[in-house]
Amino acid sequence: MVWRNVRPSWRFVVKCFALTLSLLAFFHFQPLQTRLIEETYLIAAGRSRCPTDFTHVEGNFLFITIKTTEKFHRLRIELIASTWMSEALLLKGRNDRPLVKVAVLSDAVDKSVNNLTGGRMVKSRCPSSHNQTDFCCKQAAEFDLYYGEPQASKWYCHFDDDNYVNIYQLLKELERHDASMPLYLGKSSRGMVKLKDVISGNEKGRVTFQFGTGGAGFCLTRVAMQRIMPTVSCLTGGSGLESVCRKLPGLADDVGVGYVTGYYNITITEVPTMHSHLEKLQILSQNDIKNAISLSYTRYKHFENTVQLSSFHNITPSDPTKFRSLHAFLRPKECSRTITDK
């Protein structure tokens, strides 16, 4: 009754006032989760690198190979193709030249998944079994993808199909090192190893080395790659790294890489921000995650080993590996805009 007695002109004023209050409340009192995500992006933006930060770097800076198998195409390759890989391929260096090249080596090529990678899948001649010698065969094939390039990149890196790679942190780390030196970057999971020399033919010789865990990724400079080529590549006429592994039964592919670099007097440079599924990923802090070059995961029945993001960072539903949430968390808004605008 009271409202009916109010003059029509005053009714209009009251309605406008109520609408204004509603709009102010909507924009000011956003849901807590949304506001926290926004704040997180802004914090990350101050600490992370964006595509424009690398325009001073010469193009063809980095060549990455990823090892996989057919049964993981849908589960893993689709995931990384839509997250960190796609972002890496958009980066441009000096004179607008592509900064990063990526190739995916598998025992089969799935047409639809290959399309997602931009036609970057390559079928190897290696068996699909999971024995160590076959893994060495695949690693040799990965090396040969690099050696087969008409112009070799300054750096070569290997990652597994269950790795999330923060491409900005990786490039930042590589820039810190002198690429004119024979360098081998990785994260070792054990101390020095000594094995008999099967390369030179000296039966009494020994090779002392450390190796970077393949599940965390490892990188080599072009100089180092050229030095080890006679032993690891199949393009030189032999079986490459596979031959070394056959002479040392049970030698894993990442151990084989360390063995060969050790033979050529290339010692590993430790990079603690590379992480594999062999670590307890749950104990990594939010800061550790932001600074990480590589991360991984393990999911087997009731066992789960994934990074733990705060509740407001798990912004992507149905994300068991945490890769999609990681991708959103680690990429600042400014970088998103830059990539979209390119």
C-alpha positions as semicolon CSV with decimal commas, in nm:
position;residue;x (nm);y (nm);z (nm)
1;M;0,000;0,000;0,000
2;V;0,283;0,238;0,090
3;W;0,455;0,174;-0,245
4;R;0,134;0,251;-0,435
5;N;0,111;0,590;-0,264
6;V;0,461;0,688;-0,380
7;R;0,463;0,927;-0,673
8;P;0,568;0,762;-1,007
9;S;0,868;0,993;-1,044
10;W;0,998;0,889;-0,702
11;R;0,940;0,523;-0,784
12;F;1,173;0,561;-1,082
13;V;1,443;0,722;-0,864
14;V;1,420;0,443;-0,604
15;K;1,443;0,171;-0,871
16;C;1,751;0,333;-1,025
17;F;1,911;0,361;-0,680
18;A;1,840;-0,005;-0,606
19;L;1,983;-0,112;-0,944
20;T;2,298;0,094;-0,883
21;L;2,350;-0,068;-0,542
22;S;2,307;-0,414;-0,694
23;L;2,565;-0,347;-0,963
24;L;2,814;-0,209;-0,709
25;A;2,766;-0,514;-0,489
26;F;2,811;-0,749;-0,784
27;F;3,140;-0,596;-0,897
28;H;3,281;-0,531;-0,552
29;F;3,185;-0,849;-0,369
30;Q;3,297;-1,110;-0,622
31;P;3,308;-1,471;-0,504
32;L;3,616;-1,526;-0,289
33;Q;3,754;-1,796;-0,517
34;T;3,744;-1,570;-0,825
35;R;3,913;-1,284;-0,643
36;L;4,188;-1,507;-0,508
37;I;4,256;-1,645;-0,855
38;E;4,284;-1,291;-0,991
39;E;4,529;-1,199;-0,713
40;T;4,732;-1,514;-0,779
41;Y;4,765;-1,428;-1,148
42;L;4,887;-1,078;-1,059
43;I;5,147;-1,218;-0,818
44;A;5,264;-1,470;-1,079
45;A;5,284;-1,196;-1,341
46;G;5,541;-1,014;-1,133
47;R;5,766;-1,318;-1,108
48;S;5,721;-1,498;-1,440
49;R;5,855;-1,437;-1,786
50;C;5,632;-1,357;-2,082
51;P;5,678;-1,416;-2,457
52;T;5,800;-1,061;-2,518
53;D;6,086;-1,117;-2,271
54;F;6,257;-1,350;-2,521
55;T;6,245;-1,141;-2,839
56;H;6,616;-1,065;-2,792
57;V;6,704;-1,437;-2,816
58;E;6,815;-1,575;-3,150
59;G;6,554;-1,796;-3,316
60;N;6,590;-2,175;-3,329
61;F;6,719;-2,160;-2,972
62;L;6,578;-2,489;-2,842
63;F;6,478;-2,829;-2,981
64;I;6,262;-3,046;-2,753
65;T;6,179;-3,413;-2,803
66;I;5,908;-3,599;-2,611
67;K;5,904;-3,976;-2,585
68;T;5,570;-4,156;-2,574
69;T;5,388;-4,474;-2,677
70;E;5,058;-4,536;-2,855
71;K;4,853;-4,622;-2,546
72;F;4,933;-4,281;-2,396
73;H;4,844;-4,070;-2,698
74;R;4,494;-3,981;-2,575
75;L;4,579;-3,970;-2,207
76;R;4,903;-3,772;-2,219
77;I;4,986;-3,622;-2,558
78;E;4,645;-3,457;-2,598
79;L;4,696;-3,302;-2,256
80;I;5,042;-3,155;-2,313
81;A;4,955;-3,052;-2,670
82;S;4,677;-2,833;-2,532
83;T;4,886;-2,686;-2,250
84;W;5,259;-2,621;-2,237
85;M;5,352;-2,749;-2,584
86;S;5,114;-2,517;-2,768
87;E;5,247;-2,223;-2,568
88;A;5,610;-2,313;-2,640
89;L;5,545;-2,324;-3,014
90;L;5,404;-1,970;-3,011
91;L;5,720;-1,813;-2,873
92;K;5,916;-1,596;-3,114
93;G;6,275;-1,481;-3,091
94;R;6,472;-1,216;-3,274
95;N;6,337;-1,120;-3,618
96;D;6,014;-1,300;-3,530
97;R;6,175;-1,644;-3,576
98;P;6,033;-1,942;-3,384
99;L;6,222;-1,990;-3,059
100;V;6,130;-2,351;-2,980
101;K;6,081;-2,662;-3,192
102;V;5,906;-2,971;-3,056
103;A;5,893;-3,329;-3,187
104;V;5,699;-3,621;-3,038
105;L;5,851;-3,966;-3,089
106;S;5,622;-4,270;-3,062
107;D;5,587;-4,628;-3,181
108;A;5,278;-4,524;-3,381
109;V;5,123;-4,209;-3,523
110;D;4,760;-4,137;-3,439
111;K;4,613;-3,904;-3,701
112;S;4,383;-3,704;-3,473
113;V;4,643;-3,664;-3,198
114;N;4,907;-3,581;-3,457
115;N;4,684;-3,300;-3,579
116;L;4,670;-3,162;-3,225
117;T;5,050;-3,145;-3,220
118;G;5,060;-2,969;-3,555
119;G;5,194;-3,276;-3,734
120;R;5,492;-3,309;-3,501
121;M;5,458;-3,680;-3,424
122;V;5,726;-3,912;-3,563
123;K;5,710;-4,293;-3,575
124;S;6,023;-4,466;-3,456
125;R;6,154;-4,805;-3,568
126;C;6,178;-4,912;-3,203
127;P;5,951;-5,174;-3,040
128;S;5,670;-5,060;-2,811
129;S;5,782;-5,282;-2,522
130;H;5,901;-5,133;-2,194
131;N;6,241;-5,301;-2,162
132;Q;6,547;-5,085;-2,110
133;T;6,712;-5,158;-2,445
134;D;6,401;-5,045;-2,634
135;F;6,395;-4,725;-2,431
136;C;6,756;-4,669;-2,534
137;C;6,651;-4,726;-2,895
138;K;6,389;-4,453;-2,860
139;Q;6,633;-4,213;-2,699
140;A;6,875;-4,270;-2,989
141;A;6,587;-4,194;-3,227
142;E;6,514;-3,874;-3,033
143;F;6,876;-3,768;-3,068
144;D;6,859;-3,836;-3,441
145;L;6,557;-3,606;-3,477
146;Y;6,787;-3,330;-3,351
147;Y;7,081;-3,440;-3,565
148;G;6,856;-3,457;-3,871
149;E;6,765;-3,088;-3,850
150;P;6,916;-2,875;-4,130
151;Q;7,026;-2,620;-3,870
152;A;7,098;-2,751;-3,520
153;S;6,943;-2,556;-3,232
154;K;7,167;-2,410;-2,964
155;W;7,007;-2,639;-2,704
156;Y;6,849;-2,985;-2,703
157;C;6,613;-3,103;-2,426
158;H;6,434;-3,431;-2,364
159;F;6,112;-3,464;-2,163
160;D;5,873;-3,750;-2,101
161;D;5,505;-3,752;-2,193
162;D;5,410;-3,718;-1,825
163;N;5,605;-3,396;-1,777
164;Y;5,457;-3,049;-1,748
165;V;5,721;-2,803;-1,867
166;N;5,717;-2,439;-1,763
167;I;5,869;-2,316;-2,087
168;Y;5,945;-1,970;-1,949
169;Q;6,142;-2,109;-1,655
170;L;6,323;-2,350;-1,889
171;L;6,432;-2,073;-2,127
172;K;6,533;-1,857;-1,832
173;E;6,753;-2,139;-1,700
174;L;6,913;-2,212;-2,037
175;E;6,993;-1,844;-2,086
176;R;7,197;-1,853;-1,764
177;H;7,449;-2,098;-1,912
178;D;7,720;-2,057;-2,171
179;A;7,591;-2,249;-2,472
180;S;7,937;-2,244;-2,634
181;M;8,047;-2,502;-2,375
182;P;7,971;-2,878;-2,371
183;L;7,703;-2,873;-2,101
184;Y;7,465;-3,138;-1,967
185;L;7,185;-3,010;-1,745
186;G;6,962;-3,232;-1,532
187;K;6,871;-3,354;-1,187
188;S;7,050;-3,662;-1,061
189;S;6,872;-3,907;-0,833
190;R;7,185;-4,085;-0,712
191;G;7,558;-4,033;-0,664
192;M;7,850;-4,120;-0,889
193;V;7,829;-4,443;-1,089
194;K;8,127;-4,640;-1,221
195;L;8,086;-4,892;-1,503
196;K;8,322;-5,070;-1,739
197;D;8,420;-4,895;-2,061
198;V;8,233;-5,050;-2,356
199;I;8,292;-4,760;-2,594
200;S;8,669;-4,745;-2,645
201;G;8,728;-5,120;-2,633
202;N;8,957;-5,091;-2,330
203;E;8,839;-5,386;-2,119
204;K;9,011;-5,253;-1,809
205;G;8,879;-4,901;-1,852
206;R;8,606;-4,752;-1,635
207;V;8,360;-4,470;-1,693
208;T;8,265;-4,261;-1,390
209;F;7,955;-4,046;-1,426
210;Q;7,631;-3,906;-1,288
211;F;7,310;-3,902;-1,487
212;G;7,006;-3,677;-1,500
213;T;6,680;-3,858;-1,424
214;G;6,495;-3,887;-1,754
215;G;6,160;-3,840;-1,582
216;A;6,261;-3,485;-1,486
217;G;6,402;-3,401;-1,828
218;F;6,758;-3,313;-1,929
219;C;6,924;-3,069;-2,168
220;L;7,248;-3,060;-2,370
221;T;7,415;-2,781;-2,559
222;R;7,480;-2,813;-2,930
223;V;7,852;-2,849;-2,851
224;A;7,781;-3,142;-2,619
225;M;7,546;-3,301;-2,872
226;Q;7,813;-3,283;-3,141
227;R;8,069;-3,441;-2,909
228;I;7,855;-3,744;-2,819
229;M;7,710;-3,792;-3,169
230;P;7,951;-4,070;-3,281
231;T;7,830;-4,288;-2,993
232;V;7,459;-4,204;-2,951
233;S;7,342;-4,146;-3,310
234;C;7,229;-4,410;-3,556
235;L;7,302;-4,169;-3,842
236;T;7,673;-4,251;-3,812
237;G;7,611;-4,608;-3,924
238;G;7,575;-4,800;-3,599
239;S;7,297;-4,862;-3,346
240;G;7,382;-4,554;-3,144
241;L;7,286;-4,545;-2,778
242;E;7,100;-4,875;-2,816
243;S;7,432;-5,049;-2,885
244;V;7,581;-4,910;-2,562
245;C;7,281;-5,032;-2,363
246;R;7,304;-5,380;-2,513
247;K;7,667;-5,407;-2,399
248;L;7,563;-5,308;-2,046
249;P;7,248;-5,518;-1,980
250;G;6,987;-5,343;-1,769
251;L;7,120;-4,996;-1,847
252;A;6,828;-4,752;-1,859
253;D;6,812;-4,486;-2,129
254;D;6,875;-4,192;-1,894
255;V;7,164;-4,379;-1,731
256;G;7,297;-4,448;-2,081
257;V;7,294;-4,076;-2,164
258;G;7,485;-4,001;-1,844
259;Y;7,728;-4,284;-1,920
260;V;7,809;-4,148;-2,266
261;T;7,844;-3,788;-2,148
262;G;8,072;-3,913;-1,870
263;Y;8,285;-4,099;-2,124
264;Y;8,328;-3,770;-2,314
265;N;8,416;-3,586;-1,990
266;I;8,093;-3,388;-1,977
267;T;7,980;-3,369;-1,616
268;I;7,621;-3,300;-1,517
269;T;7,518;-2,953;-1,404
270;E;7,253;-2,995;-1,136
271;V;6,921;-2,817;-1,189
272;P;6,714;-2,868;-0,872
273;T;6,401;-2,713;-1,024
274;M;6,353;-3,012;-1,254
275;H;6,112;-3,258;-1,089
276;S;6,009;-3,615;-1,174
277;H;5,741;-3,854;-1,052
278;L;6,010;-4,023;-0,838
279;E;5,988;-3,732;-0,594
280;K;5,715;-3,660;-0,341
281;L;5,544;-3,393;-0,545
282;Q;5,286;-3,329;-0,272
283;I;5,547;-3,158;-0,054
284;L;5,637;-2,893;-0,312
285;S;5,532;-2,548;-0,194
286;Q;5,343;-2,300;-0,413
287;N;5,675;-2,117;-0,458
288;D;5,850;-2,440;-0,561
289;I;5,579;-2,500;-0,819
290;K;5,609;-2,148;-0,962
291;N;5,987;-2,184;-0,996
292;A;5,980;-2,539;-1,133
293;I;6,104;-2,610;-1,484
294;S;5,940;-2,952;-1,502
295;L;5,676;-3,133;-1,298
296;S;5,514;-3,473;-1,329
297;Y;5,257;-3,704;-1,174
298;T;5,181;-4,065;-1,090
299;R;4,835;-4,218;-1,065
300;Y;4,802;-4,591;-1,005
301;K;4,488;-4,742;-0,853
302;H;4,460;-4,572;-0,513
303;F;4,808;-4,420;-0,522
304;E;4,840;-4,059;-0,632
305;N;5,150;-3,842;-0,654
306;T;5,062;-3,498;-0,791
307;V;5,143;-3,141;-0,701
308;Q;4,909;-2,991;-0,444
309;L;4,769;-2,654;-0,539
310;S;4,571;-2,449;-0,292
311;S;4,194;-2,496;-0,322
312;F;4,145;-2,173;-0,515
313;H;4,414;-2,275;-0,765
314;N;4,241;-2,599;-0,861
315;I;4,029;-2,405;-1,103
316;T;3,981;-2,674;-1,364
317;P;3,731;-2,950;-1,284
318;S;3,812;-3,311;-1,368
319;D;4,188;-3,254;-1,372
320;P;4,350;-3,563;-1,213
321;T;4,703;-3,480;-1,334
322;K;4,668;-3,113;-1,226
323;F;4,824;-3,009;-1,560
324;R;4,534;-2,789;-1,671
325;S;4,517;-2,616;-1,334
326;L;4,896;-2,580;-1,340
327;H;4,881;-2,424;-1,683
328;A;4,627;-2,166;-1,570
329;F;4,814;-2,101;-1,246
330;L;5,160;-2,060;-1,400
331;R;5,065;-1,844;-1,697
332;P;5,012;-1,480;-1,596
333;K;4,726;-1,283;-1,750
334;E;4,968;-1,049;-1,925
335;C;5,126;-1,348;-2,101
336;S;4,782;-1,478;-2,202
337;R;4,699;-1,147;-2,364
338;T;5,032;-1,130;-2,545
339;I;4,993;-1,476;-2,692
340;T;4,631;-1,416;-2,791
341;D;4,718;-1,091;-2,962
342;K;4,998;-1,241;-3,169
